Amino acid sequence: MTLYRVLLIIFLSCNFLFSQNKIENYIANYKQLAIDEMNRYSIPASITLAQGILESGGGQSKLAKDAFNHFGIKCHKNWKGDKVYHDDDDENECFRKYNSVKESFRDHSLFLSERGRYSFLFNPKNDYKDWARGLKKAGYATNPKYAEKLINIIEEYNLNKFDKKILKDKSIYFSHVYGFPYLHGIGLYYIANNNIIYSEISTSYLFSNLRLGLHYNFYNNFLIGTNVGLIYYPQNFDHILYHISIDLAYDKIIKNNKYKSLLIKSGIQMANKSLFDNIDIDFVPYISLNYLIN
């Protein structure tokens, strides 16, 4: 065996080991991010990881290093964040730029969940193979072997084991509340699979409100919910009403470059005034803007 062949074998072996190692490092570094996104947006963690590995070259691509863009998402018309330009299918194409890998993972979830052409993928019966084939069908990538590549990555590194992981503690949010007739307040929110359990206290010049509630996600970012609590009138300490409320809500990431969201709620409080007939109140319509911070 010539020296050239020996060196070639050594080079190929080292290159293979480096490639394997960088992918394993990628999985170790970002598996929890993928699980968190799965629990909120119902995208299999295996698919998120496999796409990140494939699109970013295990986090080593120029786009990933320069712009934290791990999923090759282009600007498109609705993008208002930072941009970078990179040769892809055409020269000097516009790609989204993020401030962190975490923001890239969140925008990937939003990109898939808010675009109608991917809506058929959000079927509880779909596994990673259905998702891989569906992404190719919906036109996420032009490579005719895109689905096959994703499936091979998932099966080689056993990524589907993450698809059954339970939600971790990163779904707790604090909130600032602004609205009417309660002008300002604070809250604590717990989000699991897009459903929300929360406690909140709000106040105004006329009265204050304490509530415990639950919102159920019924379509994309839309939620329907109920809450129970107390309405307190500061003019008279005895003036405390029990209430039950129903409302609709919409949960929206308000800045693609921030890990924050805005929950818009509107509903009606129905107060039990059987013991407080001197208070002229039956129904209290309300609207609130809840600024959630992770």
WODAHU-V58340 format. One record per residue. RES is the residue in one letter. PSI is psi as a letter, one per 40 degrees, with the letter a starting at -180 (none if undefined). Layout:
res: (RES,RES)
psi: (PSI,PSI)
This chain:
res: (M,T,L,Y,R,V,L,L,I,I,F,L,S,C,N,F,L,F,S,Q,N,K,I,E,N,Y,I,A,N,Y,K,Q,L,A,I,D,E,M,N,R,Y,S,I,P,A,S,I,T,L,A,Q,G,I,L,E,S,G,G,G,Q,S,K,L,A,K,D,A,F,N,H,F,G,I,K,C,H,K,N,W,K,G,D,K,V,Y,H,D,D,D,D,E,N,E,C,F,R,K,Y,N,S,V,K,E,S,F,R,D,H,S,L,F,L,S,E,R,G,R,Y,S,F,L,F,N,P,K,N,D,Y,K,D,W,A,R,G,L,K,K,A,G,Y,A,T,N,P,K,Y,A,E,K,L,I,N,I,I,E,E,Y,N,L,N,K,F,D,K,K,I,L,K,D,K,S,I,Y,F,S,H,V,Y,G,F,P,Y,L,H,G,I,G,L,Y,Y,I,A,N,N,N,I,I,Y,S,E,I,S,T,S,Y,L,F,S,N,L,R,L,G,L,H,Y,N,F,Y,N,N,F,L,I,G,T,N,V,G,L,I,Y,Y,P,Q,N,F,D,H,I,L,Y,H,I,S,I,D,L,A,Y,D,K,I,I,K,N,N,K,Y,K,S,L,L,I,K,S,G,I,Q,M,A,N,K,S,L,F,D,N,I,D,I,D,F,V,P,Y,I,S,L,N,Y,L,I,N)
psi: (h,i,d,d,d,d,d,d,d,d,d,d,d,d,d,d,d,d,d,d,d,d,d,d,d,d,d,d,d,e,d,d,d,d,d,d,d,d,d,d,e,f,h,h,d,d,d,d,d,d,d,d,d,d,d,e,f,f,e,e,i,d,d,d,d,d,e,f,h,e,e,f,h,i,d,i,d,e,h,e,a,i,i,i,h,i,h,b,d,i,i,f,i,h,i,i,h,i,e,i,d,d,d,d,d,d,d,d,d,d,d,d,d,e,h,d,e,e,d,e,d,f,h,d,e,h,a,d,d,d,d,d,d,d,d,d,d,e,f,d,i,e,h,e,e,d,d,d,d,d,d,d,d,d,d,d,e,f,d,e,d,e,e,e,i,i,h,a,e,e,e,h,i,i,i,h,h,h,a,h,e,h,d,i,a,i,i,h,i,h,h,h,f,e,i,h,h,i,i,i,h,i,i,a,d,d,i,i,h,h,i,h,i,h,h,h,h,e,h,b,e,h,i,i,i,i,i,i,a,i,h,h,h,e,d,h,d,e,g,h,h,i,i,i,i,i,i,i,i,h,h,h,h,e,h,e,e,i,g,i,i,h,h,h,i,h,a,h,h,h,i,h,f,d,e,f,e,e,h,g,h,d,h,h,i,i,i,i,h,h,h,h,h,none)
